[in-house]
Amino acid sequence: MSVNKNALIRYKTIDKCLQNKYRKWTLDGLINACSDALYEYEGREINVSKRTIQLDIQMMRSNKLGYNAPIVVYDKKFYKYEDENFSITNIPLNENDMNVLSETVQMLKQFKDFSLFSELGGIIQRLEDKVYSEKTHQSSIIHLDKNEKLKGLEHLDSLYQAILKKIVLRITYQSFNAHKPSKIIFHPYILKEFNNRWFLIGKSNKSNKIVTFALDRIISIDFDTTTTYNIINFDGDNYYKDVIGVTVNNKRAERIQFWVDKKNAPYVKTKPFHKSQRIIKETDNGIIFNIFVKINFELERLILGFGDSIEVIKPKKLRDKIHSKLIAANNLYNQQE
């Protein structure tokens, strides 16, 4: 049930009034208290009618909001809580509330590496304490894949802050192919997550090209406040629109047509390779799909991951490349020990 802000203010005010055992509360007294509270919150006079407060009391007594407030009338005109210790703020959470909160806590904890959520961290901890104090500990229903041992996660917040505040970085970086680390002056634009790995996208001082750094290959980071940040209108959504993964090359996007067998086609149908994916033809033994993307490393790995259940139809260069990789893989298994 949707409840507007003014109604919640009134419920909270009525609750506060009825907790005051040293005053007798008439309907007019509750009306005045609610009017004063609304004026304090809104900064303007809001008419609160007798009928409104009567309906509020009725709503608080009901189970529609989960309050079940034991509001009683005595001496035919005064209102109070039959249970003097009752408050709508002390209502125990039901099982569904517990499950929702428990899963929400688990999801929010995934963002603990960012200082953006540092203040939220205390709230999450209190929520977690509340949840587990009112229910028996049970394993999470929702499991989000995250590798806590992945190198580079410790850099996430520093990089986030640099992007947010437009600060140039001095990065020591060593790619898998490099024999030794390089020191790079870098202008960071966005952080991107793909396949449970994080990447930093931006430009170096030596090149005008957009480059991608894997966080697990960053050795160290320092802020460079003496270099002017190169501000550009970088649109990550547009930059990656024709790409699977993070590898963006200078090639043009192409129509990639592929067949998937009957067993695996439903998986590809419900979990598309790319947002451009379209069904071209359905047959008795599978489905032919089209996607419009740039050919890159991630696309090749995705296709190879389906093994013998997929066939690239076109373009020929991609078909030939996948074919040669499968032959090489087959040769590995045919080698004599």
Residue pairs with C-beta under 8 A, 6 or more apart in sequence:
1 64
1 65
3 65
6 38
6 42
6 46
7 56
9 34
9 37
9 38
9 41
10 34
10 37
10 38
10 48
10 52
10 53
10 56
11 56
11 59
11 60
11 65
11 67
11 88
12 37
12 88
12 89
13 30
13 33
13 34
13 37
14 30
14 33
14 34
14 53
14 56
14 57
14 60
15 60
15 69
15 87
15 88
15 89
16 33
17 23
17 25
17 29
17 30
17 33
18 25
18 71
18 79
18 80
18 81
19 81
19 86
19 87
21 80
21 84
23 29
24 78
25 78
25 79
25 80
26 77
26 78
26 79
27 50
27 53
27 54
27 77
27 79
30 53
30 57
30 79
31 48
31 49
31 50
31 53
34 48
34 53
34 56
35 45
35 46
35 47
35 48
38 46
38 48
39 45
39 46
57 71
57 79
59 65
59 67
60 67
60 69
60 71
60 88
61 67
61 68
61 69
61 70
61 71
62 68
66 91
66 94
67 88
67 91
68 91
69 81
69 86
69 88
70 81
70 82
70 83
70 86
71 79
71 80
71 81
71 82
72 79
72 80
72 81
72 82
73 79
74 80
92 134
93 101
93 130
93 131
93 134
95 135
98 131
98 134
98 135
99 141
101 127
101 130
101 131
102 131
102 135
102 138
102 140
102 141
103 140
103 141
103 142
104 127
105 124
105 127
105 128
105 131
106 140
106 142
106 144
107 142
107 144
108 117
108 120
108 124
109 124
110 144
110 146
111 117
111 120
112 121
113 153
113 154
113 156
113 157
114 156
114 157
114 160
115 157
115 160
115 161
116 160
145 196
146 196
147 196
150 196
150 197
150 198
150 216
151 215
151 216
152 198
152 214
152 215
152 216
152 217
152 218
153 198
153 215
155 215
155 218
155 221
156 191
156 198
156 215
158 221
158 223
159 169
159 188
159 191
159 200
159 215
159 221
160 191
161 167
162 168
162 169
162 188
162 221
162 223
163 188
163 189
163 190
163 191
166 229
166 231
167 223
167 224
167 225
167 229
168 185
168 186
168 187
168 223
168 224
168 225
168 227
168 228
168 229
168 230
169 185
169 186
169 187
169 188
169 221
169 222
169 223
169 224
170 183
170 184
170 185
170 186
170 221
170 222
170 223
170 224
171 183
171 184
171 186
171 213
171 218
171 220
171 221
172 181
172 182
172 183
172 184
172 218
172 219
172 220
172 221
173 181
173 182
173 184
173 213
173 217
173 218
173 219
174 180
174 181
174 182
174 217
174 219
175 214
175 217
176 217
181 219
184 204
184 205
184 206
185 204
185 205
185 206
185 224
185 227
186 200
186 202
186 203
186 204
186 205
186 213
187 202
187 203
187 204
187 205
187 229
187 230
188 200
188 201
188 202
189 201
189 202
189 203
189 210
189 232
189 234
189 236
190 201
190 202
190 234
190 236
191 198
191 199
191 200
191 201
192 198
192 199
192 201
192 212
192 236
192 240
192 246
193 199
194 245
194 246
194 298
195 245
195 298
197 214
197 215
197 216
198 214
198 215
198 216
199 212
199 213
199 214
199 215
199 246
200 212
200 213
200 215
200 218
201 210
201 211
201 212
201 213
201 234
201 236
201 239
201 246
202 210
202 211
203 209
203 210
203 211
203 230
203 232
204 211
205 227
210 234
210 239
210 248
212 246
212 247
212 248
239 248
240 246
240 248
242 253
242 276
242 292
242 293
242 294
243 293
243 294
243 296
243 298
244 273
244 274
244 293
244 296
244 298
244 299
244 302
245 296
245 297
245 298
245 299
246 298
247 296
247 297
247 298
248 294
248 296
249 294
249 296
251 294
251 295
252 294
253 292
253 293
253 294
254 292
254 293
254 294
254 295
254 315
255 290
255 291
255 292
255 314
255 315
256 290
256 291
256 292
256 293
256 295
256 299
256 312
256 314
256 315
256 318
257 280
257 288
257 289
257 290
257 312
257 313
257 314
258 288
258 289
258 291
258 303
258 310
258 311
258 312
258 313
259 286
259 287
259 288
259 289
259 310
259 311
259 313
260 268
260 286
260 287
260 289
260 306
260 309
260 310
261 285
261 286
261 309
261 310
262 284
262 285
262 286
262 287
263 309
264 306
264 309
264 310
265 286
265 287
268 277
268 287
268 289
269 279
269 287
272 291
273 289
273 291
273 293
273 299
273 302
274 291
274 292
274 293
276 290
276 291
276 292
276 293
277 289
277 290
277 291
278 289
278 290
278 291
279 287
279 288
279 289
279 290
280 288
280 289
280 290
281 287
281 288
282 288
288 313
293 299
295 315
295 317
295 318
299 318
300 318
300 321
300 322
300 325
303 310
303 312
303 322
304 322
304 325
304 326
312 318
312 319
312 322
313 319
